[in-house]
Amino acid sequence: MNTEAIAKRLVELCREGKYEQAQRELYAEHAVSIEPDGLPPGALGSVSGLEAIYEKGRQFSASIEAVHGGSVSDPVVAGNWFSLSMSMDVTMKGHGRMQMSEIGVYRTHEGKVVSEEFFYDVG
């Protein structure tokens, strides 16, 4: 699968809320997930390896009380890289309702996502 096909499939599955399925289908076993510096203590940080990425996703999902909406942009593809803009309107357990938005930058190699890095304001 080339980078454009991977990007389109990731968007399709994310728009359906099937994040772990997307990771199972599209990510390499040694993939990394990178969060910004400066996260508060206890926040879900950067992880390495597919099992750790699954667990990070499960922990994030468990912290959500309700999803009110969200969006995933069409991908911008350049060589082995692509980016997405993503937003969520959620109620977080113990924190109330909030709007979240980020840019995700993904790198592919040999038909799989090998890294994802998220950019958003911390704090």
Contacts in CASP RR format, 6 or more apart in sequence:
PFRMAT RR
TARGET T0000
AUTHOR 0000-0000-0000
METHOD contacts of the structure
MODEL  1
MNTEAIAKRLVELCREGKYEQAQRELYAEHAVSIEPDGLPPGALGSVSGL
EAIYEKGRQFSASIEAVHGGSVSDPVVAGNWFSLSMSMDVTMKGHGRMQM
SEIGVYRTHEGKVVSEEFFYDVG
1 9 0 8 1.000
1 26 0 8 1.000
1 111 0 8 1.000
2 111 0 8 1.000
3 77 0 8 1.000
3 79 0 8 1.000
3 80 0 8 1.000
3 81 0 8 1.000
3 82 0 8 1.000
3 108 0 8 1.000
3 111 0 8 1.000
4 75 0 8 1.000
4 77 0 8 1.000
4 82 0 8 1.000
6 26 0 8 1.000
6 82 0 8 1.000
6 106 0 8 1.000
6 108 0 8 1.000
6 111 0 8 1.000
6 112 0 8 1.000
6 113 0 8 1.000
7 75 0 8 1.000
7 77 0 8 1.000
7 82 0 8 1.000
7 84 0 8 1.000
7 106 0 8 1.000
8 75 0 8 1.000
9 22 0 8 1.000
9 25 0 8 1.000
9 26 0 8 1.000
10 22 0 8 1.000
10 26 0 8 1.000
10 75 0 8 1.000
10 84 0 8 1.000
10 106 0 8 1.000
10 113 0 8 1.000
11 72 0 8 1.000
11 73 0 8 1.000
11 74 0 8 1.000
11 75 0 8 1.000
11 84 0 8 1.000
13 19 0 8 1.000
13 21 0 8 1.000
13 22 0 8 1.000
13 25 0 8 1.000
14 22 0 8 1.000
14 72 0 8 1.000
14 84 0 8 1.000
14 86 0 8 1.000
15 72 0 8 1.000
19 57 0 8 1.000
19 61 0 8 1.000
20 54 0 8 1.000
20 57 0 8 1.000
20 58 0 8 1.000
23 31 0 8 1.000
23 50 0 8 1.000
23 53 0 8 1.000
23 54 0 8 1.000
26 112 0 8 1.000
26 113 0 8 1.000
27 50 0 8 1.000
27 53 0 8 1.000
27 112 0 8 1.000
27 113 0 8 1.000
27 114 0 8 1.000
28 50 0 8 1.000
28 109 0 8 1.000
28 110 0 8 1.000
28 112 0 8 1.000
28 113 0 8 1.000
28 114 0 8 1.000
29 49 0 8 1.000
29 50 0 8 1.000
30 48 0 8 1.000
30 49 0 8 1.000
30 50 0 8 1.000
30 114 0 8 1.000
31 48 0 8 1.000
31 49 0 8 1.000
31 50 0 8 1.000
31 53 0 8 1.000
31 112 0 8 1.000
31 113 0 8 1.000
31 114 0 8 1.000
31 115 0 8 1.000
31 116 0 8 1.000
32 46 0 8 1.000
32 47 0 8 1.000
32 48 0 8 1.000
32 49 0 8 1.000
32 114 0 8 1.000
32 115 0 8 1.000
32 116 0 8 1.000
33 46 0 8 1.000
33 47 0 8 1.000
33 48 0 8 1.000
33 52 0 8 1.000
33 53 0 8 1.000
33 56 0 8 1.000
33 115 0 8 1.000
33 116 0 8 1.000
33 117 0 8 1.000
33 118 0 8 1.000
34 46 0 8 1.000
34 115 0 8 1.000
34 116 0 8 1.000
34 117 0 8 1.000
34 118 0 8 1.000
35 43 0 8 1.000
35 44 0 8 1.000
35 45 0 8 1.000
35 46 0 8 1.000
35 118 0 8 1.000
36 118 0 8 1.000
36 119 0 8 1.000
36 120 0 8 1.000
36 122 0 8 1.000
37 122 0 8 1.000
38 122 0 8 1.000
39 45 0 8 1.000
39 122 0 8 1.000
40 122 0 8 1.000
40 123 0 8 1.000
44 56 0 8 1.000
44 57 0 8 1.000
44 59 0 8 1.000
44 60 0 8 1.000
45 56 0 8 1.000
47 53 0 8 1.000
47 55 0 8 1.000
47 56 0 8 1.000
63 92 0 8 1.000
63 93 0 8 1.000
64 90 0 8 1.000
64 91 0 8 1.000
64 92 0 8 1.000
64 93 0 8 1.000
65 90 0 8 1.000
65 91 0 8 1.000
65 92 0 8 1.000
65 93 0 8 1.000
65 94 0 8 1.000
65 96 0 8 1.000
66 90 0 8 1.000
66 91 0 8 1.000
67 88 0 8 1.000
67 89 0 8 1.000
67 90 0 8 1.000
68 89 0 8 1.000
68 90 0 8 1.000
68 91 0 8 1.000
68 97 0 8 1.000
69 88 0 8 1.000
69 89 0 8 1.000
69 90 0 8 1.000
70 86 0 8 1.000
70 87 0 8 1.000
70 88 0 8 1.000
70 89 0 8 1.000
71 85 0 8 1.000
71 86 0 8 1.000
71 87 0 8 1.000
72 84 0 8 1.000
72 85 0 8 1.000
72 86 0 8 1.000
73 84 0 8 1.000
73 85 0 8 1.000
73 86 0 8 1.000
75 82 0 8 1.000
75 83 0 8 1.000
75 84 0 8 1.000
76 82 0 8 1.000
76 83 0 8 1.000
76 84 0 8 1.000
80 107 0 8 1.000
80 108 0 8 1.000
80 109 0 8 1.000
81 105 0 8 1.000
81 106 0 8 1.000
81 107 0 8 1.000
81 108 0 8 1.000
82 105 0 8 1.000
82 106 0 8 1.000
82 108 0 8 1.000
83 103 0 8 1.000
83 104 0 8 1.000
83 105 0 8 1.000
83 106 0 8 1.000
84 103 0 8 1.000
84 104 0 8 1.000
84 106 0 8 1.000
85 101 0 8 1.000
85 102 0 8 1.000
85 103 0 8 1.000
85 104 0 8 1.000
86 101 0 8 1.000
86 102 0 8 1.000
86 103 0 8 1.000
86 104 0 8 1.000
87 99 0 8 1.000
87 100 0 8 1.000
87 101 0 8 1.000
87 102 0 8 1.000
88 99 0 8 1.000
88 100 0 8 1.000
88 101 0 8 1.000
89 97 0 8 1.000
89 98 0 8 1.000
89 99 0 8 1.000
89 100 0 8 1.000
90 97 0 8 1.000
90 98 0 8 1.000
90 100 0 8 1.000
91 97 0 8 1.000
91 98 0 8 1.000
92 98 0 8 1.000
100 120 0 8 1.000
101 120 0 8 1.000
102 118 0 8 1.000
102 119 0 8 1.000
102 120 0 8 1.000
103 118 0 8 1.000
103 119 0 8 1.000
103 120 0 8 1.000
104 116 0 8 1.000
104 117 0 8 1.000
104 118 0 8 1.000
104 119 0 8 1.000
105 116 0 8 1.000
105 117 0 8 1.000
105 118 0 8 1.000
105 119 0 8 1.000
106 113 0 8 1.000
106 115 0 8 1.000
106 116 0 8 1.000
106 117 0 8 1.000
107 113 0 8 1.000
107 114 0 8 1.000
107 115 0 8 1.000
108 114 0 8 1.000
END
